[in-house]
Amino acid sequence: MDLNQAIGLRNQLRTHKVIMAYNGAISDELMLTLADLLKSRMLAQDDPKRSKTIFSVFMEGVQNLIWHGGDDSDTSGMILITQDQGQVTIMCGNRIAQKDTLELRERLSQIVNADKETIRQLYREGMSSSNEHEGPGAGLGLLEIARRSSQPINYAFVDVDKDTVDFILAATI
């Protein structure tokens, strides 16, 4: 990338009201650093309860990247946060195996088409059965994001090649 492209990218980030952007390897240490930056920014300009909600959605999204991301630092994760007209949108993305998308698509469709009360009920059911499941993948993270979002979550699967897709999840608070 040359300097003019960098300037253009910076202008695009400003135009689209991006307050945080990251692409690459995601680690616990990076998550904590970005979380501190986001928390400071949100507390400085938002009410504490809403800041906590934004922070919680951010943490759930980034934890999903850590647990389900690939090992390739160029493709393992993307975090993009925008703030426009009082709304904060958190987008997290990672590259996943094509074969892993069917179950995820079904789960996301169920969540997107559910009302808030149904999402709360699914979350309670998941919590009561979570002790039967070890490690990531119990599905509570997606429900937590949907519970805290002010609008239905949005998502996309973008084919990369025959074996992999980029999965991007967006939540607005």
C-alpha positions as CSV (number, residue, x, y, z in Angstrom):
1,M,0.0,0.0,0.0
2,D,1.3,3.4,-0.9
3,L,0.8,6.6,1.0
4,N,-2.1,7.8,-1.2
5,Q,-3.9,4.5,-0.6
6,A,-3.4,4.9,3.2
7,I,-4.8,8.4,3.1
8,G,-7.8,7.1,1.1
9,L,-8.3,4.3,3.6
10,R,-8.2,6.8,6.5
11,N,-10.7,9.0,4.8
12,Q,-13.0,6.0,4.2
13,L,-12.8,5.1,7.9
14,R,-13.8,8.6,8.8
15,T,-16.6,8.7,6.3
16,H,-18.0,5.5,7.7
17,K,-17.6,6.7,11.3
18,V,-15.2,3.9,12.2
19,I,-13.8,4.3,15.8
20,M,-11.8,1.1,15.9
21,A,-10.5,-1.2,13.2
22,Y,-8.2,-4.2,13.4
23,N,-7.4,-7.1,11.0
24,G,-5.0,-9.9,11.9
25,A,-4.2,-12.4,14.7
26,I,-6.4,-12.1,17.7
27,S,-5.1,-13.0,21.2
28,D,-6.3,-12.7,24.7
29,E,-3.7,-9.9,25.2
30,L,-5.0,-8.0,22.2
31,M,-8.6,-8.4,23.3
32,L,-7.8,-6.9,26.7
33,T,-5.9,-4.0,25.2
34,L,-8.7,-3.2,22.7
35,A,-11.3,-3.7,25.4
36,D,-9.5,-1.1,27.6
37,L,-9.4,1.4,24.8
38,L,-13.1,0.8,23.9
39,K,-14.2,1.0,27.5
40,S,-12.4,4.3,28.1
41,R,-13.9,5.8,25.0
42,M,-17.4,4.6,25.8
43,L,-17.3,5.7,29.4
44,A,-16.1,9.2,28.3
45,Q,-19.1,9.8,26.1
46,D,-21.9,7.4,27.1
47,D,-23.9,6.4,30.1
48,P,-22.3,3.6,32.2
49,K,-25.1,1.1,31.6
50,R,-24.9,1.4,27.8
51,S,-21.1,1.4,27.9
52,K,-21.3,-1.9,29.8
53,T,-23.6,-3.3,27.1
54,I,-21.3,-2.2,24.3
55,F,-18.3,-3.7,26.2
56,S,-20.1,-7.0,26.7
57,V,-21.0,-7.4,23.1
58,F,-17.5,-6.5,22.1
59,M,-16.0,-9.1,24.5
60,E,-18.4,-11.9,23.3
61,G,-17.6,-11.1,19.6
62,V,-13.8,-11.1,20.2
63,Q,-14.0,-14.3,22.3
64,N,-15.7,-16.0,19.4
65,L,-12.8,-14.9,17.1
66,I,-10.2,-16.3,19.6
67,W,-12.1,-19.6,20.0
68,H,-13.1,-20.1,16.4
69,G,-10.5,-18.2,14.5
70,G,-7.9,-19.8,12.2
71,D,-4.2,-20.0,12.8
72,D,-3.2,-17.8,9.8
73,S,-2.5,-14.3,11.2
74,D,-3.6,-12.7,7.9
75,T,-7.1,-14.2,8.0
76,S,-7.7,-15.0,11.7
77,G,-9.8,-12.0,12.7
78,M,-11.3,-8.6,11.9
79,I,-12.8,-6.2,14.4
80,L,-14.6,-3.1,13.1
81,I,-16.6,-0.7,15.4
82,T,-18.5,2.3,14.1
83,Q,-20.4,5.0,16.0
84,D,-23.0,7.1,14.2
85,Q,-26.0,9.0,15.4
86,G,-25.9,7.4,18.8
87,Q,-25.6,3.9,17.6
88,V,-22.5,1.7,18.0
89,T,-22.1,-1.2,15.7
90,I,-19.6,-4.0,16.5
91,M,-18.5,-6.2,13.6
92,C,-16.3,-9.2,14.1
93,G,-15.2,-11.6,11.4
94,N,-13.0,-14.6,10.9
95,R,-12.3,-17.3,8.4
96,I,-13.9,-20.6,9.0
97,A,-14.2,-24.0,7.2
98,Q,-17.0,-24.2,4.7
99,K,-18.1,-27.5,6.3
100,D,-18.7,-25.7,9.6
101,T,-21.2,-23.2,8.2
102,L,-24.4,-25.2,8.0
103,E,-25.0,-25.6,11.7
104,L,-23.9,-21.9,12.3
105,R,-26.3,-20.7,9.6
106,E,-29.1,-22.6,11.2
107,R,-28.4,-21.2,14.6
108,L,-28.1,-17.7,13.4
109,S,-31.3,-17.9,11.4
110,Q,-33.1,-19.1,14.5
111,I,-31.7,-16.2,16.5
112,V,-32.3,-13.5,13.9
113,N,-35.9,-14.6,13.5
114,A,-36.6,-14.8,17.3
115,D,-38.1,-12.0,19.3
116,K,-36.3,-10.8,22.5
117,E,-38.4,-13.0,24.8
118,T,-37.5,-16.1,22.8
119,I,-33.9,-15.1,22.8
120,R,-34.0,-14.8,26.6
121,Q,-35.6,-18.2,26.8
122,L,-33.1,-19.8,24.6
123,Y,-30.3,-18.2,26.6
124,R,-31.8,-19.5,29.9
125,E,-32.1,-23.0,28.4
126,G,-28.5,-22.8,27.2
127,M,-27.3,-21.7,30.6
128,S,-29.0,-24.6,32.3
129,S,-27.4,-27.1,29.9
130,S,-24.0,-25.3,29.6
131,N,-22.5,-27.5,32.4
132,E,-22.9,-30.5,30.1
133,H,-20.7,-28.8,27.5
134,E,-17.0,-28.2,27.8
135,G,-15.2,-25.4,26.1
136,P,-16.4,-23.0,23.5
137,G,-19.3,-23.7,21.2
138,A,-22.2,-24.0,23.6
139,G,-23.8,-21.2,21.5
140,L,-24.4,-18.8,24.4
141,G,-22.1,-16.1,23.0
142,L,-24.4,-15.5,19.9
143,L,-27.4,-15.5,22.2
144,E,-25.7,-13.0,24.6
145,I,-24.9,-10.7,21.6
146,A,-28.5,-10.9,20.3
147,R,-29.9,-10.3,23.8
148,R,-27.9,-7.1,24.3
149,S,-28.3,-5.8,20.7
150,S,-30.9,-3.1,20.1
151,Q,-31.6,-4.4,16.6
152,P,-31.5,-8.0,15.2
153,I,-28.0,-9.2,14.7
154,N,-26.7,-9.2,11.1
155,Y,-24.3,-11.6,9.5
156,A,-22.7,-12.6,6.2
157,F,-20.8,-15.6,4.9
158,V,-18.4,-14.6,2.1
159,D,-16.9,-17.5,0.0
160,V,-13.1,-17.4,-0.1
161,D,-12.5,-20.7,-1.9
162,K,-14.1,-24.1,-2.0
163,D,-13.0,-24.9,1.6
164,T,-13.3,-21.6,3.5
165,V,-15.6,-18.7,4.1
166,D,-15.2,-15.4,5.9
167,F,-17.9,-15.1,8.6
168,I,-18.9,-11.6,9.7
169,L,-21.3,-10.9,12.5
170,A,-22.6,-7.4,13.3
171,A,-24.5,-6.2,16.4
172,T,-25.8,-2.7,17.0
173,I,-26.4,-1.1,20.4
